[in-house]
Amino acid sequence: MRSLALFVLAALLEIGGAWLVWQGVREHRGLAWIGAGVIALGLYGFVATLQPDADFGRVLAAYGGVFVAGSLAWGMVADGYRPDRFDVLGALVCLAGMAVIMYAPRGH
């Protein structure tokens, strides 16, 4: 459960940070938005280090699935984006991949 909570927090920070930078630059909302985004993105980097698994590659690969699904969810909430069935299917495949990478029983 801890690792799932950390993945969600990481997604909020990374996706939210990227969204804030996007808003600051592309939507001309200014330097405060960009600065807040940069801070959130920096905090995302620290959250990943809190994962119980010590393998950087595994953690970041698994997080990719959470990022994909979280990005679609963020778009729905923040921008009114409506994913189609292929977006949803792709996100489910990514989350399944995350579960296999992170939580499959290993012999070591």
Backbone as JSON Lines, residues from 0, in Angstrom:
{"i":0,"aa":"M","n":[0.82,-1.2,0.0],"ca":[0.0,0.0,0.0],"c":[0.87,1.27,0.0]}
{"i":1,"aa":"R","n":[2.0,1.21,0.73],"ca":[2.87,2.39,0.78],"c":[3.36,2.75,-0.61]}
{"i":2,"aa":"S","n":[3.79,1.75,-1.37],"ca":[4.33,2.06,-2.69],"c":[3.24,2.62,-3.61]}
{"i":3,"aa":"L","n":[2.01,2.13,-3.49],"ca":[0.91,2.69,-4.31],"c":[0.65,4.14,-3.94]}
{"i":4,"aa":"A","n":[0.65,4.44,-2.64],"ca":[0.45,5.83,-2.21],"c":[1.57,6.73,-2.72]}
{"i":5,"aa":"L","n":[2.8,6.22,-2.7],"ca":[3.92,7.0,-3.22],"c":[3.82,7.21,-4.73]}
{"i":6,"aa":"F","n":[3.33,6.19,-5.45],"ca":[3.12,6.35,-6.89],"c":[2.08,7.44,-7.16]}
{"i":7,"aa":"V","n":[1.01,7.45,-6.38],"ca":[-0.04,8.46,-6.57],"c":[0.51,9.85,-6.27]}
{"i":8,"aa":"L","n":[1.25,9.98,-5.17],"ca":[1.85,11.27,-4.83],"c":[2.82,11.72,-5.92]}
{"i":9,"aa":"A","n":[3.65,10.79,-6.39],"ca":[4.59,11.13,-7.47],"c":[3.84,11.61,-8.71]}
{"i":10,"aa":"A","n":[2.76,10.93,-9.05],"ca":[1.98,11.34,-10.23],"c":[1.38,12.73,-10.04]}
{"i":11,"aa":"L","n":[0.84,13.0,-8.86],"ca":[0.28,14.33,-8.62],"c":[1.34,15.41,-8.78]}
{"i":12,"aa":"L","n":[2.52,15.16,-8.25],"ca":[3.59,16.15,-8.34],"c":[4.12,16.3,-9.77]}
{"i":13,"aa":"E","n":[4.36,15.18,-10.43],"ca":[4.93,15.27,-11.78],"c":[3.92,15.8,-12.79]}
{"i":14,"aa":"I","n":[2.75,15.22,-12.8],"ca":[1.73,15.66,-13.77],"c":[1.28,17.07,-13.44]}
{"i":15,"aa":"G","n":[1.06,17.33,-12.15],"ca":[0.66,18.68,-11.75],"c":[1.73,19.7,-12.07]}
{"i":16,"aa":"G","n":[2.99,19.35,-11.82],"ca":[4.08,20.26,-12.13],"c":[4.18,20.55,-13.62]}
{"i":17,"aa":"A","n":[4.08,19.51,-14.41],"ca":[4.13,19.7,-15.87],"c":[2.95,20.53,-16.34]}
{"i":18,"aa":"W","n":[1.77,20.3,-15.76],"ca":[0.57,21.07,-16.12],"c":[0.76,22.54,-15.77]}
{"i":19,"aa":"L","n":[1.33,22.81,-14.58],"ca":[1.56,24.2,-14.19],"c":[2.53,24.9,-15.14]}
{"i":20,"aa":"V","n":[3.61,24.22,-15.53],"ca":[4.53,24.8,-16.5],"c":[3.82,25.04,-17.83]}
{"i":21,"aa":"W","n":[3.04,24.06,-18.26],"ca":[2.26,24.19,-19.5],"c":[1.36,25.42,-19.44]}
{"i":22,"aa":"Q","n":[0.65,25.56,-18.32],"ca":[-0.25,26.71,-18.17],"c":[0.54,28.02,-18.17]}
{"i":23,"aa":"G","n":[1.67,28.02,-17.49],"ca":[2.47,29.24,-17.43],"c":[3.01,29.66,-18.77]}
{"i":24,"aa":"V","n":[3.44,28.68,-19.58],"ca":[4.05,29.0,-20.87],"c":[3.0,29.08,-21.98]}
{"i":25,"aa":"R","n":[2.26,28.02,-22.17],"ca":[1.35,27.94,-23.33],"c":[0.08,28.76,-23.16]}
{"i":26,"aa":"E","n":[-0.36,28.9,-21.92],"ca":[-1.58,29.67,-21.66],"c":[-1.25,31.06,-21.12]}
{"i":27,"aa":"H","n":[0.03,31.4,-21.11],"ca":[0.5,32.74,-20.74],"c":[0.04,33.18,-19.34]}
{"i":28,"aa":"R","n":[0.13,32.25,-18.39],"ca":[-0.28,32.58,-17.03],"c":[0.86,33.13,-16.19]}
{"i":29,"aa":"G","n":[2.08,33.05,-16.68],"ca":[3.18,33.75,-16.03],"c":[4.17,32.9,-15.26]}
{"i":30,"aa":"L","n":[5.15,33.62,-14.73],"ca":[6.28,32.98,-14.06],"c":[5.9,32.29,-12.76]}
{"i":31,"aa":"A","n":[4.91,32.77,-12.06],"ca":[4.51,32.13,-10.81],"c":[4.03,30.7,-11.08]}
{"i":32,"aa":"W","n":[3.27,30.51,-12.14],"ca":[2.8,29.17,-12.51],"c":[3.98,28.29,-12.9]}
{"i":33,"aa":"I","n":[4.88,28.85,-13.68],"ca":[6.06,28.09,-14.1],"c":[6.91,27.71,-12.88]}
{"i":34,"aa":"G","n":[7.14,28.67,-12.0],"ca":[7.93,28.4,-10.79],"c":[7.3,27.34,-9.91]}
{"i":35,"aa":"A","n":[5.99,27.41,-9.73],"ca":[5.29,26.39,-8.94],"c":[5.44,25.02,-9.59]}
{"i":36,"aa":"G","n":[5.37,24.99,-10.91],"ca":[5.54,23.73,-11.63],"c":[6.93,23.15,-11.46]}
{"i":37,"aa":"V","n":[7.93,24.0,-11.53],"ca":[9.31,23.55,-11.35],"c":[9.52,22.99,-9.95]}
{"i":38,"aa":"I","n":[8.95,23.63,-8.95],"ca":[9.05,23.13,-7.57],"c":[8.37,21.77,-7.45]}
{"i":39,"aa":"A","n":[7.18,21.65,-8.0],"ca":[6.46,20.36,-7.94],"c":[7.26,19.27,-8.65]}
{"i":40,"aa":"L","n":[7.85,19.58,-9.78],"ca":[8.64,18.58,-10.51],"c":[9.87,18.17,-9.7]}
{"i":41,"aa":"G","n":[10.48,19.11,-9.02],"ca":[11.62,18.78,-8.16],"c":[11.2,17.88,-7.01]}
{"i":42,"aa":"L","n":[10.06,18.17,-6.4],"ca":[9.57,17.33,-5.31],"c":[9.25,15.92,-5.78]}
{"i":43,"aa":"Y","n":[8.75,15.81,-7.01],"ca":[8.49,14.48,-7.59],"c":[9.75,13.62,-7.54]}
{"i":44,"aa":"G","n":[10.89,14.22,-7.87],"ca":[12.15,13.47,-7.86],"c":[12.48,12.9,-6.49]}
{"i":45,"aa":"F","n":[12.14,13.62,-5.45],"ca":[12.4,13.13,-4.1],"c":[11.43,12.02,-3.7]}
{"i":46,"aa":"V","n":[10.19,12.13,-4.11],"ca":[9.19,11.12,-3.74],"c":[9.59,9.74,-4.26]}
{"i":47,"aa":"A","n":[10.13,9.68,-5.45],"ca":[10.54,8.38,-6.01],"c":[11.57,7.68,-5.12]}
{"i":48,"aa":"T","n":[12.39,8.45,-4.44],"ca":[13.42,7.84,-3.59],"c":[12.84,7.19,-2.34]}
{"i":49,"aa":"L","n":[11.6,7.46,-2.04],"ca":[10.95,6.91,-0.84],"c":[10.34,5.53,-1.07]}
{"i":50,"aa":"Q","n":[10.35,5.05,-2.31],"ca":[9.79,3.74,-2.61],"c":[10.54,2.66,-1.84]}
{"i":51,"aa":"P","n":[9.83,1.65,-1.33],"ca":[10.49,0.57,-0.6],"c":[11.46,-0.25,-1.47]}
{"i":52,"aa":"D","n":[11.16,-0.41,-2.74],"ca":[12.04,-1.15,-3.65],"c":[13.25,-0.28,-3.96]}
{"i":53,"aa":"A","n":[14.43,-0.83,-3.88],"ca":[15.66,-0.06,-4.07],"c":[16.15,-0.02,-5.51]}
{"i":54,"aa":"D","n":[15.45,-0.69,-6.43],"ca":[15.89,-0.74,-7.82],"c":[15.29,0.42,-8.61]}
{"i":55,"aa":"F","n":[16.13,1.42,-8.89],"ca":[15.69,2.62,-9.59],"c":[14.96,2.29,-10.89]}
{"i":56,"aa":"G","n":[15.55,1.44,-11.7],"ca":[14.95,1.1,-12.99],"c":[13.57,0.5,-12.85]}
{"i":57,"aa":"R","n":[13.42,-0.4,-11.9],"ca":[12.12,-1.05,-11.67],"c":[11.08,-0.02,-11.22]}
{"i":58,"aa":"V","n":[11.46,0.8,-10.26],"ca":[10.52,1.78,-9.72],"c":[10.07,2.76,-10.81]}
{"i":59,"aa":"L","n":[11.02,3.29,-11.57],"ca":[10.65,4.26,-12.6],"c":[9.89,3.61,-13.75]}
{"i":60,"aa":"A","n":[10.22,2.38,-14.1],"ca":[9.48,1.68,-15.14],"c":[8.04,1.44,-14.7]}
{"i":61,"aa":"A","n":[7.87,0.98,-13.48],"ca":[6.52,0.74,-12.96],"c":[5.74,2.05,-12.85]}
{"i":62,"aa":"Y","n":[6.41,3.1,-12.41],"ca":[5.75,4.39,-12.28],"c":[5.2,4.88,-13.63]}
{"i":63,"aa":"G","n":[5.85,4.48,-14.71],"ca":[5.37,4.88,-16.04],"c":[3.91,4.53,-16.26]}
{"i":64,"aa":"G","n":[3.49,3.37,-15.77],"ca":[2.08,2.98,-15.91],"c":[1.16,3.9,-15.14]}
{"i":65,"aa":"V","n":[1.59,4.28,-13.94],"ca":[0.8,5.2,-13.13],"c":[0.75,6.57,-13.8]}
{"i":66,"aa":"F","n":[1.86,6.99,-14.38],"ca":[1.92,8.28,-15.07],"c":[0.93,8.33,-16.23]}
{"i":67,"aa":"V","n":[0.87,7.26,-17.01],"ca":[-0.04,7.23,-18.16],"c":[-1.49,7.38,-17.7]}
{"i":68,"aa":"A","n":[-1.9,6.54,-16.75],"ca":[-3.28,6.6,-16.27],"c":[-3.55,7.92,-15.56]}
{"i":69,"aa":"G","n":[-2.6,8.38,-14.77],"ca":[-2.77,9.64,-14.06],"c":[-2.87,10.83,-14.99]}
{"i":70,"aa":"S","n":[-2.13,10.81,-16.07],"ca":[-2.2,11.91,-17.04],"c":[-3.57,12.01,-17.67]}
{"i":71,"aa":"L","n":[-4.15,10.88,-18.0],"ca":[-5.51,10.89,-18.56],"c":[-6.51,11.4,-17.52]}
{"i":72,"aa":"A","n":[-6.37,10.94,-16.28],"ca":[-7.27,11.39,-15.22],"c":[-7.12,12.89,-14.98]}
{"i":73,"aa":"W","n":[-5.87,13.38,-14.95],"ca":[-5.64,14.81,-14.76],"c":[-6.31,15.61,-15.87]}
{"i":74,"aa":"G","n":[-6.13,15.16,-17.1],"ca":[-6.76,15.84,-18.23],"c":[-8.27,15.9,-18.1]}
{"i":75,"aa":"M","n":[-8.85,14.84,-17.58],"ca":[-10.31,14.83,-17.39],"c":[-10.73,15.88,-16.35]}
{"i":76,"aa":"V","n":[-10.02,15.91,-15.24],"ca":[-10.39,16.81,-14.14],"c":[-10.03,18.26,-14.45]}
{"i":77,"aa":"A","n":[-8.81,18.49,-14.92],"ca":[-8.31,19.86,-15.07],"c":[-8.71,20.52,-16.39]}
{"i":78,"aa":"D","n":[-8.87,19.72,-17.43],"ca":[-9.09,20.3,-18.75],"c":[-10.34,19.82,-19.46]}
{"i":79,"aa":"G","n":[-11.14,18.98,-18.8],"ca":[-12.36,18.5,-19.43],"c":[-12.14,17.48,-20.54]}
{"i":80,"aa":"Y","n":[-10.95,16.89,-20.58],"ca":[-10.62,15.89,-21.61],"c":[-11.48,14.65,-21.38]}
{"i":81,"aa":"R","n":[-11.96,14.06,-22.45],"ca":[-12.75,12.83,-22.37],"c":[-12.01,11.72,-23.13]}
{"i":82,"aa":"P","n":[-11.38,10.81,-22.38],"ca":[-10.65,9.72,-23.05],"c":[-11.61,8.8,-23.8]}
{"i":83,"aa":"D","n":[-11.14,8.29,-24.92],"ca":[-11.96,7.32,-25.64],"c":[-11.62,5.92,-25.13]}
{"i":84,"aa":"R","n":[-12.26,4.92,-25.68],"ca":[-12.08,3.55,-25.19],"c":[-10.64,3.07,-25.35]}
{"i":85,"aa":"F","n":[-9.95,3.56,-26.36],"ca":[-8.56,3.15,-26.57],"c":[-7.63,3.8,-25.54]}
{"i":86,"aa":"D","n":[-7.93,5.03,-25.16],"ca":[-7.18,5.67,-24.07],"c":[-7.35,4.85,-22.79]}
{"i":87,"aa":"V","n":[-8.58,4.48,-22.49],"ca":[-8.87,3.72,-21.27],"c":[-8.19,2.36,-21.33]}
{"i":88,"aa":"L","n":[-8.32,1.67,-22.46],"ca":[-7.68,0.36,-22.61],"c":[-6.16,0.48,-22.46]}
{"i":89,"aa":"G","n":[-5.57,1.47,-23.09],"ca":[-4.13,1.66,-22.98],"c":[-3.7,1.93,-21.55]}
{"i":90,"aa":"A","n":[-4.47,2.74,-20.83],"ca":[-4.15,3.03,-19.43],"c":[-4.25,1.77,-18.58]}
{"i":91,"aa":"L","n":[-5.26,0.95,-18.83],"ca":[-5.39,-0.31,-18.08],"c":[-4.23,-1.25,-18.36]}
{"i":92,"aa":"V","n":[-3.8,-1.32,-19.62],"ca":[-2.63,-2.14,-19.96],"c":[-1.4,-1.63,-19.21]}
{"i":93,"aa":"C","n":[-1.23,-0.31,-19.18],"ca":[-0.08,0.27,-18.47],"c":[-0.13,-0.03,-16.99]}
{"i":94,"aa":"L","n":[-1.32,0.06,-16.38],"ca":[-1.45,-0.25,-14.95],"c":[-1.19,-1.73,-14.68]}
{"i":95,"aa":"A","n":[-1.62,-2.59,-15.59],"ca":[-1.33,-4.01,-15.44],"c":[0.18,-4.24,-15.52]}
{"i":96,"aa":"G","n":[0.84,-3.56,-16.44],"ca":[2.29,-3.66,-16.53],"c":[2.97,-3.18,-15.27]}
{"i":97,"aa":"M","n":[2.48,-2.1,-14.71],"ca":[3.03,-1.59,-13.45],"c":[2.91,-2.64,-12.36]}
{"i":98,"aa":"A","n":[1.75,-3.29,-12.27],"ca":[1.55,-4.3,-11.23],"c":[2.49,-5.48,-11.41]}
{"i":99,"aa":"V","n":[2.69,-5.92,-12.64],"ca":[3.6,-7.03,-12.9],"c":[5.03,-6.65,-12.53]}
{"i":100,"aa":"I","n":[5.46,-5.48,-13.0],"ca":[6.84,-5.04,-12.73],"c":[7.08,-4.89,-11.23]}
{"i":101,"aa":"M","n":[6.16,-4.3,-10.54],"ca":[6.4,-3.92,-9.15],"c":[6.08,-5.03,-8.15]}
{"i":102,"aa":"Y","n":[5.04,-5.8,-8.42],"ca":[4.52,-6.68,-7.37],"c":[4.56,-8.17,-7.69]}
{"i":103,"aa":"A","n":[5.12,-8.55,-8.83],"ca":[5.24,-9.98,-9.14],"c":[6.18,-10.65,-8.13]}
{"i":104,"aa":"P","n":[5.84,-11.88,-7.72],"ca":[6.76,-12.56,-6.79],"c":[8.09,-12.85,-7.5]}
{"i":105,"aa":"R","n":[9.14,-12.61,-6.8],"ca":[10.48,-12.84,-7.34],"c":[11.2,-13.84,-6.48]}
{"i":106,"aa":"G","n":[12.1,-14.57,-7.09],"ca":[12.81,-15.64,-6.4],"c":[13.95,-15.19,-5.51]}
{"i":107,"aa":"H","n":[14.25,-13.9,-5.46],"ca":[15.4,-13.47,-4.64],"c":[15.01,-12.84,-3.36]}
